[in-house]
């Protein structure tokens, strides 16, 4: 699932090298956190959140096919670093 989110995000942004996806878990299932460069956040979220919603729909469809529960969170660089630091 991580590769799917990463591939889609890299196709949307101007700086594909800055795209990072990490996996985590919460009480509802798997959580994928997507981080992009600050100037690319709007490209991943889209007007009124339409691109983010479409990305989540595609991931949910792929996860359902594999009988998994997966959610996608789009986080800022600060939130991403904070999340990574809490895993240690």
RAPE-V826833 format. One record per residue. N is the residue number from 1. D_LAST is the distance of its C-alpha to the last C-alpha in Angstrom with 2 decimals. Layout:
<<N,D_LAST> <N,D_LAST>>
This chain:
<<1,22.83> <2,20.37> <3,23.18> <4,25.66> <5,23.89> <6,23.25> <7,26.90> <8,28.34> <9,26.37> <10,27.32> <11,30.92> <12,30.93> <13,29.52> <14,31.12> <15,28.06> <16,26.67> <17,24.52> <18,22.29> <19,21.56> <20,17.99> <21,17.05> <22,13.78> <23,13.91> <24,12.57> <25,14.48> <26,16.22> <27,19.22> <28,21.56> <29,20.02> <30,18.19> <31,17.20> <32,17.47> <33,16.52> <34,19.00> <35,18.99> <36,22.19> <37,23.82> <38,25.06> <39,28.66> <40,28.03> <41,26.63> <42,30.20> <43,30.89> <44,28.11> <45,29.00> <46,32.77> <47,35.63> <48,35.10> <49,31.90> <50,33.98> <51,31.94> <52,28.67> <53,30.62> <54,32.06> <55,28.72> <56,27.43> <57,30.75> <58,30.54> <59,27.03> <60,28.19> <61,31.30> <62,29.48> <63,27.07> <64,30.12> <65,31.81> <66,28.98> <67,28.98> <68,25.46> <69,24.26> <70,22.38> <71,22.04> <72,21.47> <73,20.08> <74,21.12> <75,18.95> <76,19.71> <77,17.93> <78,16.63> <79,15.32> <80,13.71> <81,11.81> <82,10.86> <83,9.72> <84,7.61> <85,5.98> <86,5.55> <87,3.81> <88,0.00>>
